[in-house]
Amino acid sequence: MFDRFKKLMTFTSIIFYLLLLFLISRLYSANQEKKNKIAYLEVQLNITRKVIETNVKNEAANRLITLRQLEYERKHWSETNEQVKKLQQVLANDACSKELLPDTAIKFLRAN
């Protein structure tokens, strides 16, 4: 009887040990999966940060280019307006400038 009890306890302890190994293995596997998922998410987060930083830099560069273009256009516009005003002042006293060009002169200019 004692021998049977001993065998039963040995068998039970082996089953318990195998069950314990199985549970430890599952926990380790789940932990590894979580670590892999965290590493993947960290990589994705870094990529997203870099994309956002690049977009912010590009937007700043685009704003700077736009401001420069607007300044250039304002400067060009004011210079053109000044030249037109000067031309109008010069031509204001000239009687010939107030007359229309003859049709033959216009055709000649368009042809060339």
C-alpha positions in Angstrom: 0.0 0.0 0.0 2.8 2.4 0.9 4.5 1.5 -2.4 1.4 2.4 -4.3 1.1 5.7 -2.5 4.7 6.4 -3.3 4.2 5.7 -7.0 1.0 7.9 -7.0 2.9 10.7 -5.3 5.8 10.4 -7.8 3.4 10.4 -10.7 1.5 13.4 -9.3 4.7 15.3 -8.7 5.8 14.5 -12.3 2.4 15.7 -13.7 2.6 18.8 -11.5 6.2 19.5 -12.6 5.2 19.1 -16.3 2.2 21.4 -15.8 4.4 23.9 -14.1 6.9 23.8 -17.0 4.0 24.2 -19.5 2.7 27.3 -17.6 6.2 28.8 -17.3 6.7 28.2 -21.1 3.3 29.9 -21.9 4.1 32.8 -19.7 7.5 33.2 -21.3 6.0 33.0 -24.7 3.4 35.6 -23.9 6.1 37.9 -22.4 8.2 37.5 -25.5 5.2 38.4 -27.7 4.5 41.5 -25.6 8.2 42.5 -25.9 8.1 42.0 -29.6 4.9 44.0 -29.9 6.4 46.8 -27.8 9.5 46.9 -29.9 7.4 47.0 -33.1 5.3 49.9 -31.7 8.4 51.8 -30.6 9.8 51.5 -34.2 6.5 52.7 -35.6 6.4 55.6 -33.1 9.9 56.6 -34.1 9.0 56.5 -37.8 5.9 58.6 -37.1 7.9 61.1 -35.1 10.4 61.5 -38.0 7.6 61.9 -40.5 6.0 64.6 -38.3 9.4 66.4 -37.8 10.0 66.3 -41.5 6.6 67.7 -42.3 7.1 70.5 -39.7 10.5 71.4 -41.3 9.0 71.3 -44.8 6.1 73.5 -43.7 8.5 76.0 -42.2 10.6 76.1 -45.4 7.5 76.5 -47.5 6.3 79.4 -45.3 9.7 81.1 -45.7 9.7 80.6 -49.5 6.2 82.0 -49.7 7.1 85.1 -47.6 10.1 85.7 -49.8 8.0 85.4 -52.9 5.4 87.8 -51.5 8.1 90.3 -50.6 9.6 90.0 -54.1 6.1 90.5 -55.7 5.4 93.5 -53.5 8.7 95.1 -54.4 8.2 94.4 -58.1 4.7 95.7 -58.0 5.7 99.0 -56.3 8.6 99.5 -58.7 6.2 98.9 -61.6 3.7 101.3 -60.2 6.4 103.9 -59.7 7.6 103.5 -63.3 4.0 103.7 -64.6 3.5 107.0 -62.7 6.7 108.4 -64.0 5.8 107.5 -67.5 2.3 109.0 -67.1 3.9 112.2 -65.8 6.3 112.4 -68.7 3.5 111.7 -71.2 1.0 114.1 -69.6 2.5 117.1 -71.4 3.0 115.3 -74.8 0.1 115.8 -77.2 1.3 113.0 -79.4 0.9 110.4 -76.6 -2.8 111.1 -76.3 -3.5 110.2 -80.0 -4.2 106.7 -81.1 -1.8 104.8 -83.4 -2.9 104.4 -87.0 -4.2 101.0 -87.9 -1.3 100.4 -90.4 1.2 101.0 -87.6 -0.6 98.5 -85.3 -0.7 95.9 -88.1 3.0 96.5 -88.7 3.9 96.0 -85.1 1.8 92.9 -84.7 3.4 91.4 -87.9 6.9 91.9 -86.5 
